Amino acid sequence: MEQRRNRSFGLLMIRRPKFPGLLAIAWPVIRYFAQSVFAQDKMAVEAEQRAWEAQGADCNREISPVLLELRKVLARCGVRRRAPGVTAVGAAGGASERSLSYGG
């Protein structure tokens, strides 16, 4: 069964202000900020999933060391990076590749 849902969890640490009641006043703004971060994360994850489904593989060119290491782990565990016949954008013969992009 494939996973089709993204559940994000986070921890926001706030130092208690010196003035009583300031945190209670600021809480709606803090909550709005946190919810907007999770909404953006959900949009990005869903766009990545749509791109994977449209291309049949992960065709991103990652530069983040963390994501590059994650790809190595996934490759060792048997998760394929490219579907047969799919080439990377900019690679020789890659002009016919389909890609899905999103604004961000």
C-alpha positions as CSV (number, residue, x, y, z in Angstrom):
1,M,0.0,0.0,0.0
2,E,1.4,3.3,-1.0
3,Q,1.5,6.3,1.3
4,R,-0.6,9.2,0.0
5,R,-0.8,11.4,3.0
6,N,1.7,13.8,4.6
7,R,1.6,14.4,8.3
8,S,4.0,17.0,9.6
9,F,4.9,17.5,13.2
10,G,6.9,20.3,14.8
11,L,8.0,21.8,18.0
12,L,8.0,25.5,18.6
13,M,10.0,26.7,21.6
14,I,9.2,30.1,22.9
15,R,10.8,31.7,25.9
16,R,8.3,33.0,28.4
17,P,8.3,36.8,28.2
18,K,9.0,39.0,31.2
19,F,5.7,40.8,30.8
20,P,2.6,38.7,32.0
21,G,0.0,38.2,29.3
22,L,2.3,39.1,26.4
23,L,2.4,35.5,25.2
24,A,-1.4,35.2,25.3
25,I,-1.7,38.4,23.2
26,A,0.9,37.2,20.7
27,W,-0.4,33.6,20.5
28,P,-2.7,34.1,17.5
29,V,0.1,35.5,15.5
30,I,2.4,32.6,16.5
31,R,-0.2,30.1,15.7
32,Y,-0.9,31.7,12.3
33,F,2.8,31.6,11.5
34,A,3.2,27.9,12.4
35,Q,0.1,26.9,10.4
36,S,1.4,28.8,7.3
37,V,4.7,26.9,7.6
38,F,2.9,23.6,7.7
39,A,0.6,24.6,4.8
40,Q,3.6,25.5,2.6
41,D,5.3,22.2,3.5
42,K,2.2,20.3,2.6
43,M,2.0,22.1,-0.8
44,A,5.6,21.3,-1.5
45,V,5.2,17.6,-0.6
46,E,2.1,17.2,-2.7
47,A,3.8,18.9,-5.7
48,E,6.7,16.5,-5.3
49,Q,4.3,13.6,-5.3
50,R,2.6,14.8,-8.5
51,A,6.0,15.3,-10.2
52,W,7.0,11.7,-9.2
53,E,3.8,10.3,-10.6
54,A,4.0,12.3,-13.8
55,Q,7.6,11.5,-14.4
56,G,7.7,8.0,-13.0
57,A,10.8,8.8,-10.9
58,D,12.6,11.4,-8.9
59,C,14.2,13.6,-11.4
60,N,15.3,16.5,-9.1
61,R,18.8,17.6,-9.1
62,E,19.5,18.0,-5.4
63,I,22.4,20.0,-3.9
64,S,21.6,19.6,-0.2
65,P,24.0,17.3,1.5
66,V,21.2,16.0,3.7
67,L,19.1,15.1,0.7
68,L,22.0,13.6,-1.2
69,E,22.7,11.3,1.8
70,L,19.0,10.4,2.0
71,R,19.1,9.4,-1.7
72,K,22.0,7.0,-0.9
73,V,20.1,5.4,1.9
74,L,17.0,5.0,-0.3
75,A,19.1,3.5,-3.1
76,R,20.6,1.0,-0.6
77,C,17.1,0.1,0.5
78,G,15.9,-0.6,-3.0
79,V,14.0,2.6,-3.9
80,R,14.6,3.4,-7.5
81,R,15.5,6.9,-8.5
82,R,14.6,6.8,-12.2
83,A,12.1,4.9,-14.2
84,P,13.4,3.0,-17.3
85,G,13.8,5.4,-20.2
86,V,13.6,8.6,-18.1
87,T,16.7,10.8,-18.2
88,A,17.7,13.8,-16.2
89,V,16.9,17.2,-17.5
90,G,19.9,18.6,-19.3
91,A,21.5,15.2,-19.8
92,A,22.3,13.9,-23.3
93,G,19.1,12.9,-24.9
94,G,17.0,14.4,-22.1
95,A,15.2,16.9,-24.3
96,S,12.1,14.7,-24.5
97,E,11.7,14.4,-20.7
98,R,8.4,15.5,-19.2
99,S,8.7,17.7,-16.2
100,L,6.3,19.2,-13.7
101,S,7.1,22.4,-12.0
102,Y,5.4,24.5,-9.4
103,G,5.9,28.1,-8.2
104,G,7.3,28.6,-4.7
